[in-house]
Amino acid sequence: MVLTPRLSPYPAPVFPTQPTHPAVVETNEAIRALVDERAGQDWSSVESAQYEVLLIEWAAATRGIGSGITEAA
């Protein structure tokens, strides 16, 4: 018996190999640095809030909204 993979009738999503907007790269690096710095430790409420703000900035940058969203956060 030979198994063959099913092919989806829908095209595969195309994701860029590298973020094109500098804000995406900068925010991604800031998130990694924060996570690496606190690996294996409990986070303070300030660090948790900082992480949440970085995630909001990253999401905005990946959508092309740009900076300025952190004032609302």
C-alpha angles and dihedrals in degrees: 000000000000119000118209124191118250114244117220116235087220123080115252114255114258115226122187112248091225130021110259100205116076091221090062092054094045094048092045090053091048091052092049092048092051093047093045092048093053099036111147094006134102114257123232119230089255092055091046090052091047090052091050092051091049090052090051090049091048092050091049092048093049090053092048094244091130132212127318096075091104092071088067092047 
